[in-house]
Amino acid sequence: MMRMFDECRAIAEAQGFPPSAPFLERARGILTEPDSMLTASMLRDIEAGAPIEADHIIGDLLSRSEQPLLRIAYAALKAYEARRSRMAAAR
């Protein structure tokens, strides 16, 4: 998770939007909290079988910088979208 976070941070910095030190500290704390109930909205959408914003979020990040973990996440999300489309078409 922290490697993915660092990939996103690096993209933000390269685009001229360096996150502040307090933000980074707070975000790292939230992301590594063992008992956290926090989930990403995209995960909640996947669990509900709902549409996701793979191109709008991860695709946009990848258009700014190729990052290995983001590339893997994007491939998995596109596979989900393809499966979801096939299932919807079969109904």
C-alpha positions as CSV (number, residue, x, y, z in Angstrom):
1,M,0.0,0.0,0.0
2,M,2.7,2.4,0.9
3,R,4.6,1.8,-2.4
4,M,1.3,2.6,-4.3
5,F,0.9,5.7,-2.1
6,D,4.5,6.8,-3.0
7,E,3.8,6.3,-6.7
8,C,0.8,8.6,-6.4
9,R,2.8,11.1,-4.3
10,A,5.6,11.2,-6.9
11,I,3.1,11.9,-9.7
12,A,1.5,14.8,-7.7
13,E,5.0,16.2,-7.0
14,A,6.0,15.9,-10.7
15,Q,2.9,17.7,-11.7
16,G,3.7,20.6,-9.4
17,F,1.5,19.6,-6.4
18,P,3.8,18.4,-3.7
19,P,1.7,17.1,-0.7
20,S,2.6,18.8,2.6
21,A,4.5,17.0,5.3
22,P,1.5,17.0,7.6
23,F,-0.8,15.6,4.9
24,L,1.7,12.8,4.2
25,E,2.1,12.0,7.8
26,R,-1.7,11.9,8.4
27,A,-2.3,9.8,5.2
28,R,0.4,7.3,6.1
29,G,-1.1,6.9,9.6
30,I,-4.6,6.3,8.2
31,L,-3.3,3.8,5.6
32,T,-1.3,1.8,8.0
33,E,-3.7,1.8,10.9
34,P,-4.2,-2.0,11.7
35,D,-7.8,-1.6,12.9
36,S,-8.9,0.9,10.3
37,M,-12.3,0.3,8.8
38,L,-11.5,2.7,5.9
39,T,-12.1,1.5,2.4
40,A,-11.7,3.1,-0.9
41,S,-14.9,4.2,-2.7
42,M,-13.8,2.2,-5.7
43,L,-13.5,-1.0,-3.6
44,R,-17.0,-0.4,-2.3
45,D,-18.2,0.0,-5.9
46,I,-16.5,-3.3,-6.9
47,E,-18.0,-5.1,-4.0
48,A,-21.4,-3.9,-5.0
49,G,-20.9,-4.8,-8.6
50,A,-21.2,-1.2,-9.6
51,P,-19.4,0.9,-12.2
52,I,-16.0,2.2,-11.3
53,E,-13.9,5.1,-12.4
54,A,-10.7,3.2,-13.5
55,D,-10.0,5.5,-16.4
56,H,-10.9,8.7,-14.6
57,I,-8.7,8.0,-11.5
58,I,-6.0,5.4,-12.2
59,G,-5.9,6.0,-16.0
60,D,-5.4,9.7,-15.4
61,L,-2.5,9.0,-13.0
62,L,-1.0,6.7,-15.6
63,S,-1.3,9.3,-18.3
64,R,0.9,11.5,-16.2
65,S,3.5,8.9,-15.3
66,E,3.9,5.2,-15.9
67,Q,4.2,3.6,-12.5
68,P,4.4,-0.2,-12.1
69,L,1.9,-0.7,-9.2
70,L,-0.6,1.7,-10.8
71,R,-0.2,-0.2,-14.1
72,I,-1.0,-3.5,-12.3
73,A,-4.0,-1.9,-10.5
74,Y,-5.3,-0.5,-13.8
75,A,-5.1,-3.9,-15.5
76,A,-7.1,-5.5,-12.7
77,L,-9.7,-2.8,-12.8
78,K,-10.1,-3.1,-16.5
79,A,-10.5,-6.8,-16.1
80,Y,-13.3,-6.1,-13.6
81,E,-14.9,-3.7,-16.0
82,A,-14.8,-6.3,-18.8
83,R,-16.3,-9.1,-16.6
84,R,-19.0,-6.7,-15.4
85,S,-19.9,-5.8,-19.0
86,R,-20.0,-9.5,-20.1
87,M,-22.2,-10.3,-17.2
88,A,-24.6,-7.4,-17.9
89,A,-24.8,-8.4,-21.6
90,A,-25.6,-12.0,-20.6
91,R,-28.6,-10.9,-18.6
